[in-house]
């Protein structure tokens, strides 16, 4: 129960963002489910003790989920990916980075800023990695036909 309640909250948040992006029908529910899946993998990797690793694995999971469902449902990948990564956006880190900068606490500003940059980089690299692999796999049959 301790793990599933945050996933449910993530589902609700992603559902709201999916409505905001004008998603309808099956795509609406599946994109919201992607947020829950993403947060589940984030929590599942909690044993590692490294939150940047957790964000990386969660971004890999939501990227695979988005790529597979986009092909099954015949919808754009971004319809599943964008609402799915909403729970992982490091908004708190950005806020505290700017707060420390304004207060003149440069040591805390630098450490919080670098950590936030690491989180954002882990999310971006996870998405880029899966997207590149799926694009490469998709191009393999085309290259074989040309030979």
C-alpha positions in Angstrom: 0.0 0.0 0.0 2.9 2.3 0.8 4.1 2.0 -2.8 0.7 2.1 -4.6 -0.8 5.2 -3.1 1.9 7.5 -4.6 1.4 5.8 -7.9 -2.3 6.5 -7.7 -1.6 10.2 -7.0 0.8 10.2 -10.0 -2.0 8.8 -12.1 -4.4 11.5 -11.0 -1.8 14.3 -11.7 -1.0 12.8 -15.2 -4.8 12.5 -15.9 -5.2 16.2 -15.3 -2.3 17.0 -17.6 -3.6 14.7 -20.2 -6.9 16.5 -20.1 -5.0 19.8 -20.4 -3.3 18.4 -23.6 -6.7 17.6 -25.1 -6.2 13.8 -25.1 -9.4 11.8 -25.4 -10.7 8.3 -25.0 -8.3 5.4 -24.6 -5.2 7.6 -25.0 -6.3 9.8 -22.0 -6.4 6.8 -19.7 -3.3 5.1 -21.1 -1.2 8.3 -20.8 -2.3 8.8 -17.2 -1.4 5.2 -16.5 2.0 6.0 -17.9 2.6 8.4 -15.1 1.8 5.8 -12.5 4.1 3.3 -14.2 6.8 5.9 -14.3 6.5 6.6 -10.6 6.3 2.9 -9.8 9.7 2.3 -11.4 11.1 5.3 -9.5 9.9 3.9 -6.2 11.0 0.4 -7.2 14.6 1.6 -7.6 14.6 3.2 -4.2 16.9 0.5 -2.8 19.8 2.0 -4.8 19.9 5.1 -2.6 20.8 7.3 -5.6 17.9 9.4 -6.8 19.5 10.3 -10.1 19.7 6.6 -10.9 16.0 6.3 -9.9 15.1 9.1 -12.3 17.1 7.4 -15.1 15.4 4.0 -14.7 12.0 5.7 -14.4 12.6 7.6 -17.6 13.7 4.5 -19.4 10.5 2.8 -18.2 8.2 5.6 -19.4 10.0 5.9 -22.7 9.6 2.2 -23.4 6.0 2.4 -22.3 5.4 5.4 -24.6 7.1 3.9 -27.6 5.3 0.6 -27.4 1.8 2.1 -26.7 2.3 4.6 -29.5 2.7 1.8 -32.0 -0.1 -0.3 -30.5 -2.7 2.5 -30.2 -1.3 4.3 -33.3 -0.9 7.7 -31.5 2.1 10.0 -31.2 4.8 9.0 -28.7 4.5 12.4 -27.1 0.9 11.8 -26.2 2.2 9.2 -23.7 5.6 10.6 -22.9 4.9 14.2 -21.9 2.2 13.4 -19.4 4.2 10.4 -18.2 7.2 12.4 -17.2 5.3 15.1 -15.4 5.7 13.5 -11.9 9.5 13.5 -12.4 10.0 17.1 -13.3 12.5 18.5 -10.8 10.4 21.6 -10.0 11.4 21.7 -6.3 15.1 21.5 -7.2 14.7 24.4 -9.6 12.8 26.4 -7.0 15.3 25.9 -4.2 18.2 26.6 -6.6 16.8 30.0 -7.4 15.9 30.6 -3.7 19.5 30.0 -2.6 20.8 32.2 -5.4 18.6 35.1 -4.3 19.5 34.6 -0.7 23.2 34.7 -1.6 23.9 31.1 -0.4 26.3 30.3 -3.2 27.4 27.0 -1.9 23.9 25.6 -1.5 23.0 27.2 -4.8 25.8 25.4 -6.7 25.1 22.0 -5.0 21.3 22.1 -5.5 21.7 23.4 -9.1 24.1 20.6 -10.0 21.9 18.0 -8.5 18.8 19.4 -10.3 20.9 19.4 -13.5 21.8 15.8 -12.9 18.2 14.8 -12.4 17.1 16.6 -15.6 20.1 15.1 -17.5 19.2 11.6 -16.3 15.6 12.0 -17.5 16.7 13.4 -20.9 19.3 10.7 -21.4 16.9 7.9 -20.6 14.4 9.3 -23.1 17.0 9.8 -25.7 18.4 6.3 -25.3 15.1 4.5 -25.7 14.0 6.7 -28.6 17.2 6.1 -30.4 17.0 2.3 -30.0 13.4 2.2 -31.1 14.2 4.4 -34.1 17.2 2.2 -35.0 15.0 -1.0 -34.7 12.4 0.6 -36.8 14.9 1.4 -39.6 16.4 -2.1 -39.8 13.7 -3.7 -42.1 14.0 -0.7 -44.4 17.7 -1.1 -44.8 17.4 -4.9 -45.5 14.9 -4.2 -48.3 17.3 -1.9 -50.0 20.0 -4.6 -50.3 
